[in-house]
Amino acid sequence: MIRIFLLGYMGSGKTTLGKAFAREVGLSFIDLDWYIEERYHKTVREIFIERGENGFREVERQMLLEVAEFENVVISTGGGAPCFFDNMEVMNQKGDTVFLNVSPGVLFHRLKVATHNRPILQGKTNEELKSFIVEALEKRKPFYTQAKYIFNADQLENIYQIKSSVIAL
Ligand code: S3P
């Protein structure tokens, strides 16, 4: 039974790489944000507005516990998921965790055009966004780096590096 959790900041390529990776190795793919949206019939943005960030984190926790029981899956988690409750321990217990490590400069270039559906980033100027990313990474890295595998994903365009390390097929 294979269960892989992909972790990393927003814009680190969890969904894009995760989908390609899952297809390549014949596993199902689940994006935790999409799973939440389907279960709650609401967008992540709407849940943030209605319940605030703490409320969203509780929802995210519950949904993580659900998907953490699925088998033969690649699960892309939301950027904040590993950093709340004991989510990181749960993921390490339930499967193989993979951190896609992307430098702040690269994240900034990816995220400056993609803030609209990410409530945490909305309304920030480019300068604010830059320093926000740097600070957030400092806080979140201690969680992300508890992952079993860490890849420098600044230029990780293909999934073969992950495939050969995580699943020796
Ligand atoms: C968040 C990341 C988002 C989403 C929510 C909060 C975060 O997921 O869960 O907007 O705190 O980093 P992605 O990393 O998939 O964009």
Backbone and ligand atoms as CSV (ligand in chain L), in Angstrom:
chain,resi,resn,atom,element,x,y,z
A,1,MET,N,N,0.849,-1.206,0.000
A,1,MET,CA,C,0.000,0.000,0.000
A,1,MET,C,C,0.880,1.250,0.000
A,2,ILE,N,N,0.561,2.137,-0.898
A,2,ILE,CA,C,1.367,3.365,-1.006
A,2,ILE,C,C,0.494,4.576,-0.685
A,3,ARG,N,N,1.041,5.460,0.141
A,3,ARG,CA,C,0.327,6.717,0.433
A,3,ARG,C,C,1.398,7.807,0.540
A,4,ILE,N,N,1.343,8.758,-0.370
A,4,ILE,CA,C,2.381,9.791,-0.405
A,4,ILE,C,C,1.746,11.166,-0.180
A,5,PHE,N,N,2.294,11.924,0.741
A,5,PHE,CA,C,1.827,13.287,0.991
A,5,PHE,C,C,2.839,14.268,0.405
A,6,LEU,N,N,2.357,15.175,-0.438
A,6,LEU,CA,C,3.241,16.220,-0.963
A,6,LEU,C,C,3.031,17.489,-0.155
A,7,LEU,N,N,4.112,18.070,0.326
A,7,LEU,CA,C,4.047,19.255,1.164
A,7,LEU,C,C,4.854,20.380,0.535
A,8,GLY,N,N,4.480,21.581,0.887
A,8,GLY,CA,C,5.278,22.724,0.435
A,8,GLY,C,C,4.421,23.970,0.397
A,9,TYR,N,N,5.108,25.100,0.266
A,9,TYR,CA,C,4.390,26.373,0.279
A,9,TYR,C,C,3.503,26.485,-0.968
A,10,MET,N,N,2.561,27.415,-0.908
A,10,MET,CA,C,1.746,27.707,-2.088
A,10,MET,C,C,2.692,27.987,-3.261
A,11,GLY,N,N,2.376,27.448,-4.404
A,11,GLY,CA,C,3.209,27.715,-5.577
A,11,GLY,C,C,4.419,26.797,-5.701
A,12,SER,N,N,4.524,25.802,-4.826
A,12,SER,CA,C,5.717,24.948,-4.908
A,12,SER,C,C,5.545,23.799,-5.911
A,13,GLY,N,N,4.356,23.696,-6.488
A,13,GLY,CA,C,4.156,22.691,-7.543
A,13,GLY,C,C,3.528,21.395,-7.063
A,14,LYS,N,N,2.962,21.435,-5.859
A,14,LYS,CA,C,2.394,20.207,-5.283
A,14,LYS,C,C,1.325,19.597,-6.197
A,15,THR,N,N,0.425,20.438,-6.679
A,15,THR,CA,C,-0.678,19.918,-7.487
A,15,THR,C,C,-0.197,19.495,-8.866
A,16,THR,N,N,0.581,20.343,-9.508
A,16,THR,CA,C,1.044,20.045,-10.867
A,16,THR,C,C,1.905,18.779,-10.880
A,17,LEU,N,N,2.909,18.765,-9.992
A,17,LEU,CA,C,3.789,17.596,-9.949
A,17,LEU,C,C,3.054,16.370,-9.429
A,18,GLY,N,N,2.198,16.593,-8.441
A,18,GLY,CA,C,1.475,15.489,-7.816
A,18,GLY,C,C,0.617,14.745,-8.825
A,19,LYS,N,N,-0.078,15.503,-9.664
A,19,LYS,CA,C,-0.939,14.879,-10.674
A,19,LYS,C,C,-0.111,14.058,-11.645
A,20,ALA,N,N,0.963,14.659,-12.139
A,20,ALA,CA,C,1.810,13.968,-13.116
A,20,ALA,C,C,2.440,12.726,-12.485
A,21,PHE,N,N,2.872,12.874,-11.260
A,21,PHE,CA,C,3.524,11.776,-10.547
A,21,PHE,C,C,2.553,10.618,-10.334
A,22,ALA,N,N,1.344,10.955,-9.872
A,22,ALA,CA,C,0.343,9.926,-9.608
A,22,ALA,C,C,0.031,9.158,-10.897
A,23,ARG,N,N,-0.113,9.894,-11.987
A,23,ARG,CA,C,-0.426,9.254,-13.276
A,23,ARG,C,C,0.713,8.311,-13.671
A,24,GLU,N,N,1.922,8.807,-13.535
A,24,GLU,CA,C,3.103,8.030,-13.931
A,24,GLU,C,C,3.210,6.704,-13.177
A,25,VAL,N,N,2.901,6.749,-11.876
A,25,VAL,CA,C,3.090,5.522,-11.086
A,25,VAL,C,C,1.778,4.759,-10.841
A,26,GLY,N,N,0.686,5.247,-11.470
A,26,GLY,CA,C,-0.578,4.517,-11.401
A,26,GLY,C,C,-1.273,4.604,-10.049
A,27,LEU,N,N,-1.145,5.748,-9.377
A,27,LEU,CA,C,-1.857,5.951,-8.117
A,27,LEU,C,C,-2.958,6.983,-8.326
A,28,SER,N,N,-3.923,7.033,-7.405
A,28,SER,CA,C,-4.933,8.094,-7.490
A,28,SER,C,C,-4.317,9.386,-6.962
A,29,PHE,N,N,-4.911,10.497,-7.390
A,29,PHE,CA,C,-4.421,11.796,-6.925
A,29,PHE,C,C,-5.530,12.527,-6.186
A,30,ILE,N,N,-5.170,13.067,-5.006
A,30,ILE,CA,C,-6.140,13.875,-4.255
A,30,ILE,C,C,-5.478,15.185,-3.867
A,31,ASP,N,N,-6.158,16.278,-4.181
A,31,ASP,CA,C,-5.697,17.583,-3.718
A,31,ASP,C,C,-6.567,17.936,-2.514
A,32,LEU,N,N,-5.949,18.149,-1.370
A,32,LEU,CA,C,-6.727,18.348,-0.140
A,32,LEU,C,C,-7.670,19.548,-0.248
A,33,ASP,N,N,-7.234,20.625,-0.871
A,33,ASP,CA,C,-8.115,21.789,-1.020
A,33,ASP,C,C,-9.358,21.446,-1.855
A,34,TRP,N,N,-9.136,20.710,-2.921
A,34,TRP,CA,C,-10.281,20.332,-3.774
A,34,TRP,C,C,-11.211,19.392,-3.018
A,35,TYR,N,N,-10.619,18.504,-2.254
A,35,TYR,CA,C,-11.421,17.557,-1.456
A,35,TYR,C,C,-12.302,18.333,-0.470
A,36,ILE,N,N,-11.710,19.316,0.201
A,36,ILE,CA,C,-12.469,20.156,1.142
A,36,ILE,C,C,-13.613,20.854,0.406
A,37,GLU,N,N,-13.302,21.404,-0.759
A,37,GLU,CA,C,-14.316,22.170,-1.502
A,37,GLU,C,C,-15.483,21.274,-1.920
A,38,GLU,N,N,-15.149,20.049,-2.305
A,38,GLU,CA,C,-16.216,19.121,-2.695
A,38,GLU,C,C,-17.075,18.723,-1.510
A,39,ARG,N,N,-16.427,18.426,-0.396
A,39,ARG,CA,C,-17.166,17.987,0.792
A,39,ARG,C,C,-18.028,19.089,1.386
A,40,TYR,N,N,-17.535,20.327,1.321
A,40,TYR,CA,C,-18.255,21.445,1.952
A,40,TYR,C,C,-19.094,22.239,0.946
A,41,HIS,N,N,-18.998,21.890,-0.318
A,41,HIS,CA,C,-19.695,22.642,-1.380
A,41,HIS,C,C,-19.381,24.125,-1.282
A,42,LYS,N,N,-18.151,24.429,-0.943
A,42,LYS,CA,C,-17.722,25.827,-0.819
A,42,LYS,C,C,-16.274,25.915,-1.248
A,43,THR,N,N,-15.875,27.103,-1.712
A,43,THR,CA,C,-14.461,27.267,-2.045
A,43,THR,C,C,-13.678,27.494,-0.752
A,44,VAL,N,N,-12.375,27.273,-0.824
A,44,VAL,CA,C,-11.510,27.526,0.335
A,44,VAL,C,C,-11.671,28.990,0.755
A,45,ARG,N,N,-11.761,29.852,-0.230
A,45,ARG,CA,C,-11.927,31.291,0.042
A,45,ARG,C,C,-13.202,31.542,0.853
A,46,GLU,N,N,-14.285,30.893,0.450
A,46,GLU,CA,C,-15.559,31.079,1.176
A,46,GLU,C,C,-15.459,30.557,2.617
A,47,ILE,N,N,-14.773,29.440,2.774
A,47,ILE,CA,C,-14.629,28.881,4.134
A,47,ILE,C,C,-13.808,29.840,5.002
A,48,PHE,N,N,-12.765,30.426,4.426
A,48,PHE,CA,C,-11.971,31.420,5.165
A,48,PHE,C,C,-12.851,32.595,5.585
A,49,ILE,N,N,-13.683,33.056,4.673
A,49,ILE,CA,C,-14.526,34.229,4.972
A,49,ILE,C,C,-15.527,33.874,6.072
A,50,GLU,N,N,-16.136,32.698,5.960
A,50,GLU,CA,C,-17.178,32.320,6.930
A,50,GLU,C,C,-16.620,31.956,8.299
A,51,ARG,N,N,-15.517,31.235,8.333
A,51,ARG,CA,C,-15.038,30.669,9.604
A,51,ARG,C,C,-13.742,31.264,10.101
A,52,GLY,N,N,-13.123,32.116,9.279
A,52,GLY,CA,C,-11.817,32.650,9.660
A,52,GLY,C,C,-10.744,31.599,9.441
A,53,GLU,N,N,-9.485,31.993,9.613
A,53,GLU,CA,C,-8.414,31.014,9.361
A,53,GLU,C,C,-8.485,29.845,10.339
A,54,ASN,N,N,-8.762,30.127,11.623
A,54,ASN,CA,C,-8.799,29.016,12.589
A,54,ASN,C,C,-9.862,27.988,12.209
A,55,GLY,N,N,-11.016,28.492,11.781
A,55,GLY,CA,C,-12.095,27.590,11.360
A,55,GLY,C,C,-11.662,26.764,10.169
A,56,PHE,N,N,-10.982,27.419,9.219
A,56,PHE,CA,C,-10.499,26.682,8.050
A,56,PHE,C,C,-9.519,25.596,8.475
A,57,ARG,N,N,-8.630,25.916,9.416
A,57,ARG,CA,C,-7.623,24.932,9.846
A,57,ARG,C,C,-8.284,23.717,10.485
A,58,GLU,N,N,-9.397,23.929,11.162
A,58,GLU,CA,C,-10.089,22.781,11.759
A,58,GLU,C,C,-10.712,21.897,10.688
A,59,VAL,N,N,-11.328,22.559,9.716
A,59,VAL,CA,C,-11.899,21.809,8.592
A,59,VAL,C,C,-10.791,21.022,7.885
A,60,GLU,N,N,-9.688,21.710,7.629
A,60,GLU,CA,C,-8.558,21.095,6.926
A,60,GLU,C,C,-8.045,19.875,7.696
A,61,ARG,N,N,-7.975,20.017,9.017
A,61,ARG,CA,C,-7.525,18.911,9.874
A,61,ARG,C,C,-8.443,17.688,9.731
A,62,GLN,N,N,-9.759,17.945,9.826
A,62,GLN,CA,C,-10.712,16.833,9.722
A,62,GLN,C,C,-10.587,16.131,8.378
A,63,MET,N,N,-10.470,16.942,7.333
A,63,MET,CA,C,-10.401,16.365,5.983
A,63,MET,C,C,-9.068,15.639,5.762
A,64,LEU,N,N,-8.010,16.141,6.390
A,64,LEU,CA,C,-6.720,15.446,6.298
A,64,LEU,C,C,-6.824,14.069,6.944
A,65,LEU,N,N,-7.494,14.004,8.100
A,65,LEU,CA,C,-7.636,12.710,8.772
A,65,LEU,C,C,-8.406,11.734,7.877
A,66,GLU,N,N,-9.372,12.252,7.122
A,66,GLU,CA,C,-10.121,11.362,6.207
A,66,GLU,C,C,-9.242,10.846,5.081
A,67,VAL,N,N,-8.575,11.779,4.399
A,67,VAL,CA,C,-7.808,11.329,3.225
A,67,VAL,C,C,-6.596,10.496,3.635
A,68,ALA,N,N,-6.164,10.662,4.884
A,68,ALA,CA,C,-5.008,9.901,5.378
A,68,ALA,C,C,-5.326,8.415,5.543
A,69,GLU,N,N,-6.597,8.041,5.320
A,69,GLU,CA,C,-6.975,6.621,5.355
A,69,GLU,C,C,-7.032,6.018,3.956
A,70,PHE,N,N,-7.018,6.874,2.923
A,70,PHE,CA,C,-7.114,6.355,1.560
A,70,PHE,C,C,-5.838,5.604,1.188
A,71,GLU,N,N,-6.021,4.641,0.277
A,71,GLU,CA,C,-4.864,3.814,-0.066
A,71,GLU,C,C,-4.449,4.012,-1.513
A,72,ASN,N,N,-3.190,3.802,-1.743
A,72,ASN,CA,C,-2.610,3.951,-3.080
A,72,ASN,C,C,-2.930,5.305,-3.701
A,73,VAL,N,N,-2.545,6.323,-2.964
A,73,VAL,CA,C,-2.827,7.706,-3.372
A,73,VAL,C,C,-1.604,8.602,-3.211
A,74,VAL,N,N,-1.628,9.655,-4.036
A,74,VAL,CA,C,-0.737,10.791,-3.833
A,74,VAL,C,C,-1.636,11.928,-3.367
A,75,ILE,N,N,-1.323,12.490,-2.208
A,75,ILE,CA,C,-2.172,13.551,-1.638
A,75,ILE,C,C,-1.384,14.847,-1.615
A,76,SER,N,N,-1.895,15.836,-2.345
A,76,SER,CA,C,-1.267,17.148,-2.290
A,76,SER,C,C,-1.964,17.944,-1.189
A,77,THR,N,N,-1.198,18.391,-0.186
A,77,THR,CA,C,-1.814,19.091,0.947
A,77,THR,C,C,-1.761,20.593,0.698
A,78,GLY,N,N,-2.638,21.356,1.342
A,78,GLY,CA,C,-2.549,22.814,1.268
A,78,GLY,C,C,-1.263,23.270,1.946
A,79,GLY,N,N,-0.753,24.435,1.537
A,79,GLY,CA,C,0.538,24.903,2.043
A,79,GLY,C,C,0.627,25.003,3.562
A,80,GLY,N,N,-0.511,25.257,4.211
A,80,GLY,CA,C,-0.464,25.426,5.664
A,80,GLY,C,C,-0.718,24.138,6.433
A,81,ALA,N,N,-1.225,23.134,5.750
A,81,ALA,CA,C,-1.686,21.920,6.446
A,81,ALA,C,C,-0.642,21.284,7.381
A,82,PRO,N,N,0.627,21.195,6.961
A,82,PRO,CA,C,1.598,20.528,7.854
A,82,PRO,C,C,1.890,21.312,9.128
A,83,CYS,N,N,1.460,22.574,9.176
A,83,CYS,CA,C,1.923,23.483,10.241
A,83,CYS,C,C,0.909,23.671,11.364
A,84,PHE,N,N,-0.168,22.924,11.354
A,84,PHE,CA,C,-1.199,23.076,12.390
A,84,PHE,C,C,-1.483,21.736,13.059
A,85,PHE,N,N,-1.950,21.823,14.314
A,85,PHE,CA,C,-2.228,20.621,15.120
A,85,PHE,C,C,-0.994,19.688,15.047
A,86,ASP,N,N,-1.251,18.384,15.095
A,86,ASP,CA,C,-0.096,17.495,14.882
A,86,ASP,C,C,-0.194,16.841,13.505
A,87,ASN,N,N,-0.600,17.666,12.525
A,87,ASN,CA,C,-0.805,17.144,11.172
A,87,ASN,C,C,0.462,16.495,10.588
A,88,MET,N,N,1.588,17.093,10.912
A,88,MET,CA,C,2.844,16.561,10.366
A,88,MET,C,C,3.100,15.141,10.904
A,89,GLU,N,N,2.845,14.951,12.183
A,89,GLU,CA,C,3.035,13.620,12.783
A,89,GLU,C,C,2.073,12.616,12.155
A,90,VAL,N,N,0.829,13.061,11.969
A,90,VAL,CA,C,-0.170,12.170,11.360
A,90,VAL,C,C,0.313,11.716,9.974
A,91,MET,N,N,0.779,12.666,9.179
A,91,MET,CA,C,1.196,12.318,7.818
A,91,MET,C,C,2.419,11.406,7.832
A,92,ASN,N,N,3.342,11.693,8.745
A,92,ASN,CA,C,4.533,10.837,8.818
A,92,ASN,C,C,4.192,9.426,9.277
A,93,GLN,N,N,3.147,9.338,10.080
A,93,GLN,CA,C,2.733,8.014,10.548
A,93,GLN,C,C,1.995,7.240,9.466
A,94,LYS,N,N,1.198,7.989,8.714
A,94,LYS,CA,C,0.293,7.328,7.759
A,94,LYS,C,C,0.903,7.095,6.392
A,95,GLY,N,N,2.018,7.755,6.095
A,95,GLY,CA,C,2.567,7.567,4.754
A,95,GLY,C,C,3.946,8.160,4.598
A,96,ASP,N,N,4.355,8.326,3.341
A,96,ASP,CA,C,5.646,8.945,3.032
A,96,ASP,C,C,5.413,10.422,2.733
A,97,THR,N,N,6.157,11.275,3.403
A,97,THR,CA,C,5.981,12.714,3.203
A,97,THR,C,C,7.114,13.250,2.325
A,98,VAL,N,N,6.731,14.117,1.392
A,98,VAL,CA,C,7.683,14.672,0.427
A,98,VAL,C,C,7.553,16.196,0.441
A,99,PHE,N,N,8.620,16.876,0.799
A,99,PHE,CA,C,8.606,18.340,0.830
A,99,PHE,C,C,9.214,18.878,-0.457
A,100,LEU,N,N,8.438,19.681,-1.182
A,100,LEU,CA,C,8.951,20.349,-2.382
A,100,LEU,C,C,9.481,21.713,-1.955
A,101,ASN,N,N,10.780,21.812,-1.856
A,101,ASN,CA,C,11.425,23.016,-1.342
A,101,ASN,C,C,11.725,23.985,-2.489
A,102,VAL,N,N,11.077,25.140,-2.442
A,102,VAL,CA,C,11.251,26.137,-3.508
A,102,VAL,C,C,11.699,27.440,-2.851
A,103,SER,N,N,12.670,28.117,-3.464
A,103,SER,CA,C,13.220,29.320,-2.841
A,103,SER,C,C,12.221,30.483,-2.936
A,104,PRO,N,N,12.331,31.456,-2.003
A,104,PRO,CA,C,11.355,32.538,-1.934
A,104,PRO,C,C,11.236,33.335,-3.234
A,105,GLY,N,N,12.370,33.552,-3.912
A,105,GLY,CA,C,12.333,34.326,-5.159
A,105,GLY,C,C,11.495,33.636,-6.222
A,106,VAL,N,N,11.664,32.334,-6.344
A,106,VAL,CA,C,10.911,31.571,-7.353
A,106,VAL,C,C,9.425,31.545,-6.960
A,107,LEU,N,N,9.161,31.358,-5.680
A,107,LEU,CA,C,7.756,31.363,-5.223
A,107,LEU,C,C,7.102,32.703,-5.534
A,108,PHE,N,N,7.844,33.779,-5.279
A,108,PHE,CA,C,7.284,35.105,-5.539
A,108,PHE,C,C,6.866,35.240,-7.007
A,109,HIS,N,N,7.735,34.818,-7.914
A,109,HIS,CA,C,7.397,34.958,-9.339
A,109,HIS,C,C,6.191,34.110,-9.718
A,110,ARG,N,N,6.067,32.960,-9.076
A,110,ARG,CA,C,4.904,32.106,-9.390
A,110,ARG,C,C,3.633,32.673,-8.763
A,111,LEU,N,N,3.762,33.229,-7.557
A,111,LEU,CA,C,2.554,33.587,-6.800
A,111,LEU,C,C,2.022,34.980,-7.115
A,112,LYS,N,N,2.858,35.848,-7.645
A,112,LYS,CA,C,2.383,37.218,-7.852
A,112,LYS,C,C,1.236,37.273,-8.868
A,113,VAL,N,N,1.168,36.257,-9.713
A,113,VAL,CA,C,0.072,36.204,-10.680
A,113,VAL,C,C,-1.034,35.250,-10.225
A,114,ALA,N,N,-0.926,34.726,-9.018
A,114,ALA,CA,C,-1.895,33.692,-8.610
A,114,ALA,C,C,-2.412,33.923,-7.195
A,115,THR,N,N,-2.684,35.185,-6.865
A,115,THR,CA,C,-3.165,35.462,-5.505
A,115,THR,C,C,-4.694,35.398,-5.398
A,116,HIS,N,N,-5.385,35.487,-6.543
A,116,HIS,CA,C,-6.844,35.647,-6.519
A,116,HIS,C,C,-7.594,34.573,-5.725
A,117,ASN,N,N,-7.163,33.318,-5.868
A,117,ASN,CA,C,-7.901,32.255,-5.154
A,117,ASN,C,C,-7.189,31.815,-3.878
A,118,ARG,N,N,-6.251,32.631,-3.426
A,118,ARG,CA,C,-5.511,32.270,-2.203
A,118,ARG,C,C,-5.722,33.361,-1.160
A,119,PRO,N,N,-6.690,33.139,-0.270
A,119,PRO,CA,C,-7.113,34.196,0.648
A,119,PRO,C,C,-5.972,34.802,1.463
A,120,ILE,N,N,-4.985,34.005,1.802
A,120,ILE,CA,C,-3.886,34.495,2.637
A,120,ILE,C,C,-3.039,35.551,1.922
A,121,LEU,N,N,-3.039,35.490,0.590
A,121,LEU,CA,C,-2.162,36.392,-0.173
A,121,LEU,C,C,-2.882,37.607,-0.727
A,122,GLN,N,N,-4.190,37.602,-0.619
A,122,GLN,CA,C,-4.954,38.627,-1.312
A,122,GLN,C,C,-4.690,40.047,-0.817
A,123,GLY,N,N,-4.701,40.977,-1.756
A,123,GLY,CA,C,-4.596,42.394,-1.410
A,123,GLY,C,C,-3.182,42.851,-1.101
A,124,LYS,N,N,-2.185,41.998,-1.333
A,124,LYS,CA,C,-0.820,42.409,-1.010
A,124,LYS,C,C,-0.137,43.025,-2.235
A,125,THR,N,N,0.666,44.085,-1.998
A,125,THR,CA,C,1.479,44.625,-3.087
A,125,THR,C,C,2.629,43.641,-3.315
A,126,ASN,N,N,3.368,43.826,-4.416
A,126,ASN,CA,C,4.481,42.915,-4.696
A,126,ASN,C,C,5.505,42.920,-3.571
A,127,GLU,N,N,5.793,44.108,-3.040
A,127,GLU,CA,C,6.785,44.199,-1.956
A,127,GLU,C,C,6.298,43.455,-0.722
A,128,GLU,N,N,5.030,43.671,-0.394
A,128,GLU,CA,C,4.451,42.981,0.775
A,128,GLU,C,C,4.462,41.467,0.563
A,129,LEU,N,N,4.146,41.071,-0.657
A,129,LEU,CA,C,4.098,39.637,-0.961
A,129,LEU,C,C,5.480,39.006,-0.768
A,130,LYS,N,N,6.515,39.711,-1.258
A,130,LYS,CA,C,7.886,39.196,-1.135
A,130,LYS,C,C,8.235,38.940,0.326
A,131,SER,N,N,8.032,39.956,1.173
A,131,SER,CA,C,8.459,39.758,2.568
A,131,SER,C,C,7.537,38.782,3.286
A,132,PHE,N,N,6.273,38.731,2.873
A,132,PHE,CA,C,5.349,37.773,3.473
A,132,PHE,C,C,5.813,36.333,3.218
A,133,ILE,N,N,6.253,36.083,1.996
A,133,ILE,CA,C,6.703,34.732,1.638
A,133,ILE,C,C,7.948,34.361,2.459
A,134,VAL,N,N,8.890,35.290,2.556
A,134,VAL,CA,C,10.128,35.016,3.303
A,134,VAL,C,C,9.798,34.688,4.762
A,135,GLU,N,N,8.940,35.516,5.359
A,135,GLU,CA,C,8.594,35.291,6.778
A,135,GLU,C,C,7.813,33.990,6.974
A,136,ALA,N,N,6.866,33.745,6.065
A,136,ALA,CA,C,6.055,32.523,6.197
A,136,ALA,C,C,6.943,31.289,6.092
A,137,LEU,N,N,7.901,31.328,5.163
A,137,LEU,CA,C,8.784,30.159,5.010
A,137,LEU,C,C,9.606,29.923,6.266
A,138,GLU,N,N,10.055,30.995,6.890
A,138,GLU,CA,C,10.824,30.834,8.128
A,138,GLU,C,C,10.003,30.111,9.188
A,139,LYS,N,N,8.732,30.506,9.271
A,139,LYS,CA,C,7.865,29.866,10.281
A,139,LYS,C,C,7.519,28.433,9.901
A,140,ARG,N,N,7.341,28.203,8.620
A,140,ARG,CA,C,6.828,26.893,8.199
A,140,ARG,C,C,7.911,25.831,7.964
A,141,LYS,N,N,9.109,26.281,7.678
A,141,LYS,CA,C,10.169,25.300,7.357
A,141,LYS,C,C,10.392,24.263,8.449
A,142,PRO,N,N,10.343,24.649,9.737
A,142,PRO,CA,C,10.540,23.621,10.768
A,142,PRO,C,C,9.523,22.478,10.658
A,143,PHE,N,N,8.352,22.766,10.123
A,143,PHE,CA,C,7.352,21.704,9.923
A,143,PHE,C,C,7.655,20.945,8.632
A,144,TYR,N,N,7.809,21.681,7.538
A,144,TYR,CA,C,8.037,21.033,6.244
A,144,TYR,C,C,9.252,20.095,6.291
A,145,THR,N,N,10.290,20.544,7.022
A,145,THR,CA,C,11.533,19.757,6.990
A,145,THR,C,C,11.455,18.494,7.848
A,146,GLN,N,N,10.303,18.262,8.476
A,146,GLN,CA,C,10.107,16.970,9.137
A,146,GLN,C,C,9.712,15.890,8.125
A,147,ALA,N,N,9.601,16.290,6.852
A,147,ALA,CA,C,9.231,15.323,5.814
A,147,ALA,C,C,10.340,14.286,5.645
A,148,LYS,N,N,9.927,13.132,5.192
A,148,LYS,CA,C,10.895,12.042,5.001
A,148,LYS,C,C,11.818,12.324,3.809
A,149,TYR,N,N,11.258,12.929,2.750
A,149,TYR,CA,C,12.050,13.258,1.568
A,149,TYR,C,C,11.968,14.753,1.314
A,150,ILE,N,N,13.098,15.348,0.934
A,150,ILE,CA,C,13.102,16.779,0.628
A,150,ILE,C,C,13.731,16.964,-0.746
A,151,PHE,N,N,13.001,17.635,-1.641
A,151,PHE,CA,C,13.541,17.893,-2.977
A,151,PHE,C,C,13.661,19.382,-3.203
A,152,ASN,N,N,14.765,19.799,-3.784
A,152,ASN,CA,C,14.834,21.177,-4.235
A,152,ASN,C,C,13.975,21.264,-5.498
A,153,ALA,N,N,12.885,22.005,-5.400
A,153,ALA,CA,C,11.916,21.995,-6.503
A,153,ALA,C,C,11.889,23.314,-7.271
A,154,ASP,N,N,12.968,24.112,-7.175
A,154,ASP,CA,C,13.020,25.360,-7.951
A,154,ASP,C,C,12.844,25.061,-9.439
A,155,GLN,N,N,13.475,23.991,-9.863
A,155,GLN,CA,C,13.398,23.661,-11.284
A,155,GLN,C,C,12.913,22.239,-11.497
A,156,LEU,N,N,12.190,21.766,-10.537
A,156,LEU,CA,C,11.758,20.372,-10.649
A,156,LEU,C,C,10.590,20.309,-11.628
A,157,GLU,N,N,10.922,20.049,-12.890
A,157,GLU,CA,C,9.861,20.047,-13.886
A,157,GLU,C,C,9.352,18.655,-14.187
A,158,ASN,N,N,10.131,17.681,-13.850
A,158,ASN,CA,C,9.614,16.341,-14.093
A,158,ASN,C,C,9.575,15.563,-12.794
A,159,ILE,N,N,8.897,14.437,-12.874
A,159,ILE,CA,C,8.609,13.720,-11.644
A,159,ILE,C,C,9.549,12.538,-11.447
A,160,TYR,N,N,10.532,12.415,-12.332
A,160,TYR,CA,C,11.331,11.194,-12.270
A,160,TYR,C,C,12.259,11.146,-11.065
A,161,GLN,N,N,12.685,12.346,-10.638
A,161,GLN,CA,C,13.527,12.413,-9.451
A,161,GLN,C,C,12.746,11.881,-8.238
A,162,ILE,N,N,11.490,12.305,-8.142
A,162,ILE,CA,C,10.666,11.847,-7.023
A,162,ILE,C,C,10.422,10.347,-7.165
A,163,LYS,N,N,10.103,9.954,-8.383
A,163,LYS,CA,C,9.772,8.557,-8.604
A,163,LYS,C,C,10.926,7.643,-8.199
A,164,SER,N,N,12.137,8.001,-8.612
A,164,SER,CA,C,13.237,7.082,-8.336
A,164,SER,C,C,13.601,7.075,-6.857
A,165,SER,N,N,13.345,8.172,-6.136
A,165,SER,CA,C,13.686,8.163,-4.708
A,165,SER,C,C,12.571,7.584,-3.864
A,166,VAL,N,N,11.346,8.038,-4.114
A,166,VAL,CA,C,10.255,7.664,-3.218
A,166,VAL,C,C,9.727,6.283,-3.525
A,167,ILE,N,N,9.586,6.006,-4.802
A,167,ILE,CA,C,9.135,4.663,-5.180
A,167,ILE,C,C,10.187,4.088,-6.100
A,168,ALA,N,N,10.925,3.147,-5.602
A,168,ALA,CA,C,11.972,2.575,-6.443
A,168,ALA,C,C,11.341,1.559,-7.375
A,169,LEU,N,N,10.763,2.053,-8.477
A,169,LEU,CA,C,10.069,1.153,-9.412
A,169,LEU,C,C,10.999,0.759,-10.560
L,1,S3P,C1,C,-2.812,27.917,2.255
L,1,S3P,C2,C,-2.570,27.264,1.070
L,1,S3P,C3,C,-3.632,26.929,0.124
L,1,S3P,C4,C,-4.967,26.759,0.838
L,1,S3P,C5,C,-5.270,27.934,1.677
L,1,S3P,C6,C,-4.184,28.232,2.717
L,1,S3P,C7,C,-1.659,28.257,3.144
L,1,S3P,O1,O,-3.299,25.735,-0.563
L,1,S3P,O2,O,-4.985,25.592,1.622
L,1,S3P,O3,O,-5.452,29.029,0.827
L,1,S3P,O4,O,-1.868,28.616,4.310
L,1,S3P,O5,O,-0.499,28.151,2.674
L,1,S3P,P1,P,-2.171,25.630,-1.737
L,1,S3P,O6,O,-0.826,25.477,-1.081
L,1,S3P,O7,O,-2.573,24.366,-2.449
L,1,S3P,O8,O,-2.281,26.840,-2.593
